[in-house]
Every structure is written in C-alpha cells, then in structure tokens.
Amino acid sequence: MAQAEEVQEVPVLEIGDKSKKDGKAKKVFSVEDIPGVGPSILAKLREAGYDSLDTLAYSMPAELVEVSGVGEGTAVKVINAARDALELGFETGCDVLERRKSIEKVTTGSHELDALLGGGIETQGITEFFGKFSSGKSQVGFQLCVNAQMPKEKGGLGGAVAFIDTESTFRPERIAQMAEARGMDPDKILKNIHVARALNSDHQMLLTEKLEPMITEKNIRLIVVDSLMAAFRSDYVGRGELAERQQKLNKHIHLLLRFADKYNLAVYFTNQVMDRPDILFGDPTAPVGGNILAHTSTYRVYLRRSKEDRRIAKLVDSPNMPDGECVFSVREAGIEDV
C-alpha cells in the first residue's frame, strides 16, 4: 500500500498577526502567499480548480481535504486565511447598493416580459421558469442564448453561453432561426454556445463544477440549465431517497448561485411541475424541487399556454418586484410581444 504524501503542518498566520522573523504582518495576495501551502498542495489545488482566493474562500473544508489530501485542520486554516485576505464580513447597505450597480440585464425579446422581471434576466441572480410541457420554457432559454451575445447597449451581455441539457431539448437549428430573425450570424452565435448533455444528476453536478475555468476562459455570461430537476427526479425515487436528493440539489443550486455572484453572470433554468392532489379548486400546478429551489431562486416565473402562440407569464416570487402577469408570444422569429 502506497504511503500517503506527508503534509507539512505549517502554522497559518492569521491576517494581522506578527511574524517572528520580521515583525510585520503576513499579507496574503494569492494562494501561493498562504503559509502552509507547499508546491505539491498548490499543484493539487490548481488541478481541482482552487486557483484563487475567491475559490478557496467559498469552499468547504471537506472539499479541500478530498481534493488536496491535507488535514482538516490545515484546510480550515487555509480557507480562513483566504476569507480574511478578502475581508469577507459585514458591510453597510451602501456598500451592497454600490456593488449592485454592476448588475446587468439581458432582454428576453419581449418588452412585457422584461418589464415583469424589472428589465430582463439579471446577473448575480438565478431566474427559474416553470410550467407544463409546451409552455415556452425552453424557447425562452433558446432566445436568451441569442440575446446574451448581443452588445450591452442592445440589451445583451456581450458574452458566451454555457448550456447544460438534461432532457435532450437543445435544438441548434431553432437557435439559428432566432439569430437570423435578428440579423445575426447563426454560425457565430452557435460557436459561442458551449453545450453539454447531462447523463444523470451526478454528471450534471460534475459538469457544473467544471464550468468555473470555462467562465473566464470563454467569457461565459449566461448559464442555461434545461431542465434542472429532470435528472434528479429520475435518479431519486420515493421518500426514502428524498433527503439525499435535496442535499445534492442544495449543493448544486448554491454552486450556480456562487458563479452568478462571483462572475456577475446570469443563470436561467427551467423546472418541471406536478399536480398537487390536495388542491381541489384552482390551478393545482406546482414546481418540483421543494423549498430548496423556492428559497434559492431569485426570480420564479410560472408559464402557461394561452391561445395560439400566446403564453402567460406570472411572477410568483421576487425580492424586489411585485407579483404580476404579462402575455407574450412564441413565434418563428422567437420571443416577441403580442
């Protein structure tokens, strides 16, 4: 049996502590500056994607123990050093307001739907569209794949798109059709959409974890997951597996939220629905995923089909927008006003 690599437990200097050698505070600017992180550990961290103070600060000790082989005590010290260096703590409401000024919004193609959402799908947040089949959820996702690549002055984000397909619904020909309708080059649009087919829920989570280096390398400004719950519903059946499913789902959705906040990008995902048997009067349709998704989604929109090409969108949850409804159309050219 091969002997595990010995990790040198070097005391991590807390930010502000005095070094016995020079009497000055040890300032941490990068992962390399953290005391106790040697070349071998640094190589393992980088290979696993932990190559910045931001990534370390948002991680959990158990994750570092698994990927780098360090002891739990060392992992806690490394994470705390990264958090101290980034000064992650309390801040004033004015500071938060100033940071939120960097939020951008991508148009859905419909002025009415944009108004319902306060200007479009916003960055630094997660937008969930749920509804029955053929309600237009995937069509909105396709339209966002096109619109996100438009210049910012035209309602876009000026970047690329990552698309995680869990239901084999991705249709490049439909996206090309939408791009042509807006006078854009279909080939250029499709080349800037990076698609991955998730085979199951574990694969879906793995694909999401591997997204982080792509975000900066490919300038990803929008992440689309269509749909978020399909694989989880298939892999975990019955009440006996509900707790494990919700735990994994919680980790998955919070990773997407961290990407949105850290890289100022937008996350859009579609969700399936179920009919609640306890609702005897009114619409029994409810989104799946439970309170995990309900608490994490920044915006929740319920889509339902109306006459012909019309769709009705109802905003059911938002931290700053009132509940409301609007009507838009799904046509050959894409998402439009009625």
Secondary structure, 3 states (H helix, E strand, C coil): CCCCCCCCCCCCCCCCCECCCCCCECCCCCHHHCCCCCHHHHHHHHHCCCCCHHHHHCCCHHHHHHHHCCCHHHHHHHHHHHHHHCCCCCCCHHHHHHHHCCCCEECCCCHHHHHHCCCCEECCEEEEEEECCCCCHHHHHHHHHHHCCCCHHHCCCCCEEEEEECCCCCCHHHHHHHHHHCCCCHHHHHHCEEEEECCCHHHHHHHHHCHHHHHHHCCEEEEEEECCCHHHHHHCCCHHHHHHHHHHHHHHHHHHHHHHHHHCCEEEEEECEEECCCCCCCCCEEECCHHHHHHHCCEEEEEEECCCCEEEEEEEECCCCCCEEEEEEEECCEEEEC
